[in-house]
Amino acid sequence: MRGQMTTMKYYAIYKPFGMLSQFTNSEGVPVLGALHDFPKDVYPIGRLDKDSEGLLLLTNDNKFKSEILEPKNKLPKTYWVQVDKEITSEAIERLSNASVVIKHNKKPHLVKPAKCKKIEAPNLPERVPPIRYRKNIPTSWIELTIKEGKNRQVRKMTAAVGFPTLRLVRSKIGKYSLGSLQPGDVVEIEKGNVL
């Protein structure tokens, strides 16, 4: 009906590993619609690739979507990253100080400074399927916060310093966090309310 106000909806989900950040797919890969019956005008804000998991926000509020995605707002995104081998302080230093060059659109790109620290393994559910396990090669975890979002940037950054990503979980977008969500969980949130 003309003049009818659209009800603004906001959702936080824990996107599971192996799922696409979209609603349609022709290749039989799971999509967001498998998690919840979202209203037709609700879409994800940004994306997580199929091999990544964690916090994804969805809304039908275009102004809110712009606030989150607009590069000038430089909204930090925080990831928990399990990497191959025991990460070194030198690698953490490089990841923090904008001395990492990745390929973006087939050209070299110097990433902006990030925040990086080594952390204990976060309390996460087992990934399905689990990451590959090699008895003689340890793994370690870092928390990496970036303010830009190039395609597969975190994976490219850790690979560039010699520590390939094994598991990647987005834990925060600005002030919104994963909280106690488990893979596949969907919660409706109030705009501005933090989980």
C-alpha positions in Angstrom: 0.0 0.0 0.0 1.3 3.5 -0.9 2.7 5.5 2.0 3.0 2.5 4.2 6.2 2.7 6.4 8.7 -0.1 6.1 9.6 -1.7 9.4 13.3 -1.6 9.8 14.8 -4.9 10.8 18.3 -5.7 12.1 19.8 -9.2 12.5 23.1 -10.6 13.8 24.0 -14.1 12.7 26.9 -16.5 13.1 27.5 -17.5 9.5 28.7 -21.1 9.5 31.7 -22.4 7.6 30.8 -23.5 4.0 27.8 -21.1 3.6 27.6 -18.3 1.1 26.7 -14.8 2.3 23.8 -14.5 -0.1 20.3 -15.8 -0.6 20.5 -17.5 -4.0 22.9 -20.0 -5.4 22.7 -22.4 -8.3 25.5 -24.7 -7.2 23.8 -26.4 -4.2 26.0 -24.6 -1.6 24.1 -23.6 1.5 22.9 -20.0 1.6 21.6 -17.6 4.4 17.9 -18.5 3.7 18.6 -21.9 5.2 19.1 -20.3 8.6 16.0 -18.2 9.0 12.9 -16.9 7.1 14.2 -13.4 6.6 11.9 -10.7 5.2 12.3 -10.3 1.5 13.9 -6.9 1.7 16.6 -7.9 4.2 20.2 -8.3 2.9 23.6 -8.9 4.4 25.8 -5.9 5.1 29.1 -6.9 3.5 30.1 -10.5 3.3 32.2 -13.3 4.6 33.5 -15.8 2.0 32.4 -19.4 2.0 35.5 -20.6 4.0 35.1 -17.9 6.7 32.7 -17.9 9.6 31.4 -15.6 12.3 29.5 -12.3 12.6 27.4 -11.1 9.8 24.8 -8.3 10.1 21.7 -8.1 7.9 19.2 -5.3 7.5 16.7 -3.6 5.3 17.8 -0.2 6.5 20.0 1.3 3.7 21.2 4.2 5.9 22.5 1.8 8.5 24.1 -0.4 5.8 25.9 2.7 4.5 27.1 3.6 8.0 28.7 0.1 8.3 30.1 -0.1 4.8 31.2 3.4 4.0 35.0 3.5 3.9 35.1 7.0 5.3 33.6 5.7 8.6 36.6 3.2 8.9 34.6 0.8 11.0 37.0 -1.7 12.5 36.4 -5.4 11.9 38.0 -7.9 14.3 38.9 -11.5 13.4 40.1 -14.5 15.3 42.6 -16.2 13.0 44.1 -19.7 13.5 47.3 -19.8 11.5 49.7 -22.6 10.5 52.7 -22.8 12.8 53.6 -20.8 15.9 53.4 -17.2 14.9 56.4 -15.0 15.5 56.6 -11.6 17.1 58.2 -10.3 13.8 55.1 -11.5 11.9 52.8 -9.8 14.4 54.8 -6.6 14.1 54.5 -6.7 10.3 50.8 -7.3 10.4 50.4 -4.3 12.8 52.6 -1.8 11.0 51.4 -1.6 7.4 54.4 -3.4 6.0 52.3 -6.1 4.3 51.7 -6.0 0.5 48.9 -8.2 -0.9 47.5 -8.7 -4.4 44.2 -6.8 -4.9 42.6 -6.7 -8.4 45.9 -8.3 -9.7 47.9 -5.3 -8.4 50.1 -4.9 -5.3 48.3 -3.2 -2.4 50.0 -2.0 0.8 47.5 -2.7 3.5 46.7 0.0 6.1 48.0 -0.4 9.7 46.1 -3.1 11.6 45.9 -4.2 15.3 47.4 -7.6 15.8 48.1 -9.6 18.9 48.6 -13.3 19.7 45.8 -14.8 21.7 44.9 -18.1 23.4 42.5 -20.3 21.3 39.1 -18.6 21.6 36.2 -20.7 23.0 34.6 -21.7 19.7 32.7 -24.7 18.7 34.5 -27.3 16.5 34.4 -26.4 12.9 32.5 -28.7 10.6 34.5 -30.1 8.8 37.4 -29.6 11.2 40.6 -27.9 10.1 43.4 -30.2 8.9 45.5 -31.4 11.8 49.3 -32.2 11.5 50.9 -33.7 14.6 54.3 -32.2 14.1 53.2 -28.7 13.1 51.6 -26.5 15.8 49.0 -23.8 15.1 48.5 -20.5 16.9 45.8 -17.8 17.1 45.9 -14.1 16.5 43.3 -11.4 16.9 43.5 -9.1 13.9 41.5 -5.8 13.6 41.4 -4.1 10.2 39.7 -1.0 8.9 39.6 -1.9 5.2 38.0 -4.9 3.6 39.7 -6.0 0.4 38.7 -9.4 -0.9 40.1 -12.2 1.3 42.4 -9.6 2.9 43.0 -11.4 6.2 44.0 -14.6 4.5 46.3 -12.7 2.1 47.9 -10.8 5.0 48.7 -13.9 7.1 50.0 -15.7 4.0 52.2 -12.7 3.1 54.0 -13.0 6.5 54.5 -16.8 6.2 51.6 -18.0 8.4 48.7 -19.3 6.2 45.2 -19.0 7.7 43.6 -22.3 8.7 40.4 -20.9 10.4 38.9 -17.4 10.2 36.2 -16.2 12.5 34.9 -12.6 12.4 34.2 -11.6 16.0 33.3 -7.9 15.8 32.0 -5.3 13.4 32.4 -1.9 15.0 30.6 -2.2 18.4 28.6 -5.3 17.3 30.1 -8.6 18.5 29.5 -12.3 18.1 28.7 -12.5 21.8 27.5 -16.0 22.6 26.1 -16.8 19.2 26.8 -20.3 17.9 27.2 -21.3 14.2 23.8 -20.9 12.5 22.3 -18.7 15.2 20.2 -15.8 14.1 19.1 -13.0 16.5 17.0 -9.9 15.8 18.7 -6.9 17.4 17.8 -3.3 18.0 19.8 -0.8 16.0 22.7 0.4 18.2 22.3 -2.4 20.7 25.5 -4.5 21.1 25.3 -8.2 21.5 
